[in-house]
Amino acid sequence: MNLRRLAFALLVVMGAVASGRAASAAGGLAVIDASTDFRRLRWSIDPRPVLTRGGEGSIDRGVVGDPCIVWDDELDTWRMFYFANGHHPHTGARGPRTAMALAASAEQIGPGDWRKVGLLGFTNPAALINPNDYHKWWVVMDAGRPNRASRIEEKYWAVFTASKRMPGGRMQKHIQAAHAEKLAGPWTLLAQPIIAPEPGRLDSLHADTPSAFWFTDRKQIAIFYKGYPIEGQATQPGSAFGSGTLVAAWNPSEPRARNVRVVMRAAQGRGWNQGWMSSIQLLGGPTLGWFGLHNGSPTPPADQSHREPAPSLGGWVVCDGDPFEGSWRPDGSSSPFVYPDKLTPPENAAGLGVNFWRHHLLVTPQGNARIFFNSGSYGAEQMYSLVPP
């Protein structure tokens, strides 16, 4: 281990010890608390793919991306849930679904260290809103312990995006939920969406791309998600059809999430995410302050097609106050990570370009850190990573 990596590892571990959370009760895994400000590290691209698209006819022939990574106590390693756009192994139907991959060990999380293990399984697959569209899967995490899945009344919970045909024939994205006793599944679906598009709100067309975090003291899950408007928004004239970031509160005992509010809108200032924006991977805490990984673009949608024009970028956002109630803003001092026109020839040759999407931070017990994301032409993306120096 070189001196810089050693220093980084010590920084993370010292923060964990200071908070009284030096180790997990399960398997001795060191729990990385929220005391490290990852915004202040200089992140650079590792151009080697972490996961590549599958072969012809595979479940992930089209896209491999949108990672959500949690520690799996059953296997003593990291489990990744990822967007797999390809063909169903039994029906052959094309569509975006959720697949899984496992890390070689707690510390081996880089290129070549992940093994694909196939699609999710369900106890009640008929409850899927759309059997060919269940993606952007996010396991509910402990808000104070990044990448640690929460058990709520002895169950793991997850939220995900699913498209549903609405009156008039238009497909609209909803957020559905599921629970399981093991992260490997099988998962049991809640038949009704917990968040649906609602007229008059910013998510009147789509409720999409959720992330979710359990606050034990409140007995509430904060669900951040991306909302698209069905009509132009007078409050964001520079990007009338741009998506924004919303948050909802939910307890699994409730049939629907509630207290939905907009936490960031497009075109409210200048910056890398003012054309359209997505959800948040929540990091930090009450001591350090809450911040998060975020995706967005400076390019607004041109019309009611609601397409998300390139480039899609990753960077940091900061919360002034409480994650549920406080105001969120882009961190312009250390964002975004990279623009497509700044890629080097070797990075372009490795398949990166156009799109940098759904950034997700993972830090191991020894302080090895990577930010995973997908990149490449839309519809043909693979998974890559950023690393600190």
N, C-alpha and C positions, 0 to 999 in steps of 0.2 A: 504494500500500500504506500503510495507516494505521500509526501508531506501535506500537500493540499487536501487530498482525500482524508488523511488522518485528522487534519484540523477540522474538516467538515463533520466527520463522524463524531469527534469529541464534542463539537458544538451541539449536535442533535442529542447525544446521549446525556450531556450535562443538563440540557433543558428538561429532559424527561425525568432525571433524578430530582431536579429542583421541584418539580411538580408532584413528586411522590408517586410517580407512575413508571418506575424504572423497568418493570417487567410485567408481562402478562401472566395471569394465573394459569393459562392454558399453554403448556409446552415451553414455558420460559421465554416466549417471544418478547423482546424489548418493545415496549409501546412508545412510539414517537408521538409526543404530545404536540400542542399547538404553539410552542414557544419559539420556533425558528421562522424568521421572515425570509421566505424563499424568493421574494421579489428582489432582494439585494444581491443575489447570485447572478453571475453572468452565464447564461445558458447558451449552448451552441448545438448545432445539429450533428447527430450521429447518422450519417447517410445510409447505413446498413439497415435494411428492412427488419423490423421486429417480427411481423407476420406478413406473409405475402398472399396474394389471391390464389385460390385453388385452381385445379385443372378444369377442363371442359366438362360441363354438366355437374359441377360440385356445388355445395351449399354456399360457397363464398367466391364463386367465379367472378362476380362483378366488383364487389367492394368488401374490404376488410377494414373496419374502423370503429369509431365511437367507443373506446374502451371504458369500462368500469372495473376496477380491480379491488378485491378485498381479500383479507387473510382467511384461509379455510382451515379451521381447527381440526377437521377430520383428517386432512392430508398433510398438515404442517407445511403448507406452501401457499402461494398466491393463486387465486382463481380470477381469471379475466372473463368478463362477459363482453361480447363484441357484436357489432352490426355485421351480419353476413348476408350479402345480397347475391342470391344465386338460385339454384334449383332445389326443390324439395326432394329428398332422397327416395321418397315413396311415390309421390304423385307427379313429380317432375315440374310442378308449377313454379314459375319464376316469382321472386318477391324478396323483400327485406325481412329477415328474421334475426333471432338472437342465437349465437353459438358461444362456446366456451373454450378456453385454453388454460393450461396449467403451467406455472413456472417450474423450472428444474429444482429450485430450492428457494429458501427465504432470501438468499443473496444473489442468486443467478436469475436476473430479470432482463437481460439484454438480448440483442439479436442472437438467434440460435438457441435461446434458453426456454422457449415456450412451445408447448405441444398442444395442438388442437384436439379437442375431445368431443366435437359434434354439437348438434342442436340441443336446446333445452328440452326437457320432458315435462309433461303436464298430467295431472290426475284427471282433469276435466277439459280436454282440448276443445270440446264443443263450445266452451264459454269464451273462447277467443273472439273478440270483435271481428277480427279478420285473420283467418288462418294463414294467409300469405302476406301478412303485414304486422309483425310484432317485433319492434326493434327499438334501439336506443334504450336498452335495459339498464336500470340503475338500482343496485341494492341499497336499501336504506342504511346509512352509516351513522355511527356515533359522532355527533357534532364536535366533540372535544378530542376525538381520536381518529385522525385521518386513516382511511382504508380499513377500518374495523367495522364489520357488519354488526348492526344492533339486533339483539333478540328482544322482541316486544311480546310479552306474555308467551315466552318459549317458542316464538316463531321468528324466522327471518322474513322480511318484507321487501318487495321490489315494486318499482313503478316503471312504466314503459309507454312508448308511443304506438298507437294503432289507428289505422284509418277506417272510417265508417261512412257508408253511403247515406247521405241525408236526403230529406224530401227535396225533390227537384233534380236528384241524380248526382250532385256534387260530392266528391270524397272530401271529408273533413277529418283532421287529426284530433284524437282524443287521448287522454291519459288513463290507462287501465292499471290495475294493481294485482299482485299475487303474493302468496306466502308459501313457505316451505319449512320443514323441520331441518333440512340439510341444504347447504348452498348448492350441492350437486343436483338437488331436486329429488323427486318430481315436485313441481310447483302447482299450487291450487289457485285458480283464477277467481277474482271477483267479477261476476258477469257484467255488472254495470260500471261504466267509467266513473272514476272519482273526480275527474276534471273534464268538462266538455266545453266546446266553444259556446259563447253566450252573447246574444245580440247586445250591442251597446258597449261592450268591453273591447279592450285591445286584442283579446283572443277570440274575436267574433268569427274568424275563419278557421284557425287552427290553434290547438293547445299541443305543444310539441316539445321534444328534447328535455325531459325532466331530469333533475338531480334532487336528492332527498336526504335529509339529515335529522336524526332523532335528538331532541332536547329532553333529557330525562326529567329535569326539574319542572318542565312545563307539561310533560306527557303529550308532546306535540311533535309532529314531523313538519319541518319546513320544506316545502316542495318548490324549488325554483324551476321555471320553465319558460319557453319561448312562445310568445303569443303573436299571431298575425292578424291584422285587421281585415275585415271584408270590405270596408269603405275607407276612403282617404281620411286621415286624421288631421283636423285643423290645428291641433296642438303641436304637430310636428311637420310644418309646411316644407321643410327641407328634405323630408323623406316620408311623404304622406302615407305610403304603403309599407314602410319599414317595420319589421318585427321589433318587439321590445321584451324586456325581462320582467316576469311577474313572479310573485311568491304567494303561496297558499299554505294555510295551516291545516293539518289533518291528523286525526287519531284513527287507527284501524278499526275502532269500535263504531266509527261514523260512516254512513254510506257515501258521503261526498266530502271533498275538501271544502274549506270555507275561508272567509276573510281574505279573499283574493285581492291583491293590489299590485299596481305597476311600481316596480322599483327603479327601472331605468327605461327611458324612451330614446328612440333615435332622434337625431337632429336637435338635441338640446344644447349642443355646444360644438366644439371642434374635437377631432380625435379619430383614432383608428377604428372605432366601433359606432360611429354616428350615422351610418347608412342603414344598418340593421344590426341586431344583436341577439344573443342566445342566452343560455342558462349559466349557472355558476357552480364550480366545485368549491365548496366552502372550506376555508382554512383560517388559521389564526385562533383567536379566542378573546375573552374579556380582558386579559392582561396585555397581550400584544396588540389587540385590535383585530377586528374581523376583516379578512380580505378573501379574494378568490381568484381562480382561473376562469377565464371568460373567452368567448369567441364572438366575433362580429366582423363588420366590414365598413370602410369609409364610403362605399358605393351604394347609394339608395336604389331600391327597386324602381324600375321605370314606370310601371303601370300595375294594373290589377292582376297581372300574371303571378305576382308575388314570388317570382324567382329571386334567388339571393345572388346578386351579381358578384363576380370575383373582384378582388381577392377576399377569401375568408381567412381571417387572421386570429391568432391567439395572443392573449396578454393578461394583464392583471386588472382587477377592479378592487376598490376599497369601500368599506362601509363606515359611515359616520354614525356610530351608535349600534343599536341592536339589529341583528340580521333580519328579524321579522318587521321591525318598525322603522329602522334607520334608513338614511338615504345612501344610495350607492352611486359611485362615480368611477370613471376610468382612471387608472393610474398612468398618467402620461410620462412620468419620469423613467419608467422601466418597461414600457410596452410600445408596440407589440414585439414579439420575439424576432420575426423576420418577415419581410415582404418578398413575394415571388421574384421580383426583378433583382433581388440581392443574392439569390442563390448562386453558388459557384458552379462551374461546368461539371465537376464530379458529382455534386448534389443533383443537378438536373439529369445527369446520366443515370443516377440511381433511381430515378422515377419521381422525385419530388417536383412540385410545381403547382401553380394555380391556386391551390387550396390547402389551408392548414387548419384542420378541424378537430373539435372536441378534445382539447388538451386535458390530460389527466395526470396528476402528480402522484408518484409512488416513491416512498422512502423506506429502505430496508432497516432492520435492527442495527446494522453496522454503519448506517449513514450513506449507503449508496442510493443515489437519487436519479430518477428519470422522469421526464414528462413525455407521456405517450400521446401521439396524435396521428391522424391519417392525412395523407397528401397524395397529389396526383390529379389527373383530369377528373372532373366530376363523373361519377359512375364507374370509375376504374381506379379506385384508391387502394393504397396499401398502408400498413402501419409503420411508423417511424418513431424516433424519440429524440429528445433534447437532453443534454447532460451538462452538469456544472463542470468548471475547469478542474 
